[in-house]
């Protein structure tokens, strides 16, 4: 559990600027996305500001003049920063529910997200559970929501083998491949990093999830407001976090040329965040072979007997899919902004 009292001096300002936490419903606030925050942060550094915290309390014209921006933009910053009292109350409420928050300015923020996603890294993460798991890597297991028995069997073997090898399973928490992987890892005492496509507070309403988090077997994390509902856009936006938090990724089933699994895998290959392997066995969907054609590496069920480590899976990846040795600079801004 991250202690709110140890957050960086700039953390409150970043939370105010980049989330709607503590805002009244219908307020019309438009928080900054990752790319917009990155540009503002760079501007603050150029103007020798000590950090975003020094924007709090400044008038619109002062911010506009200091940063060389339009007054309309500066007015938006002032509106976002004006709810400090509400934010303090909301942070206390979240803490009472076992939910923590960490910003990109904090030491506890996963370093791999900064390194691999650069300006696309989410400025704020909400989570619950053992935050230390976020820095431990693991095996990302992804796939379509609608799957057949062969895909389920492969997923269960892979998650079980990864857990036996001491690697956490990194999952998106959606039905289908995601929940199958999580369940298989839990069944053998493995650890799970769940990057959920909705608010953490909403997901914690599930009894099974609360139990896993309380037992220290799982950490939930999301870049979205703790009460946010699921949306297709949110699911697409969080895909990059699944890959970036892992050491290696395995795509179990993907449609060809469309869908969240396809899009996420293509983004990961282009960004070179981690090696990407794809299930290759009779009956696998056409999208799997298409991803191999784009540079992913094939993996069959024969390597999943017993324990398998993320390092072993990385060895199975071809050089073309292992570009994560040099963090990619693929522009992810369109996923959020």
Secondary structure, DSSP 8 states (H G I E B T S, - for coil): ---GGGS-TTHHHHHHHH--TT--TT-------HHHHHHHHHHHHHTT-S-GGGGTT--HHHHHHHHT--HHHHHHHHHHHT-HHHHHHHHHHHHHTT-EEEETTSTTS-HHHHHHHGGGS-SEEEEEE-GGGGGS--EEEE--SS--HHHHHHHHHHHHHHHHTT--EEE---TTHHHHHHHHHHHTT--EEEE-SS-HHHHTTSHHHHHHHHTTSEEEEESS-TT----HHHHHHHHHHHHHTSSEEEE----SS-SHHHHHHHHHHHHT-SEEEEE-STT--HHHHHHHHTT-EEE-GGGGSS---HHHHHHHS-GGG-GGGS------GGGT-
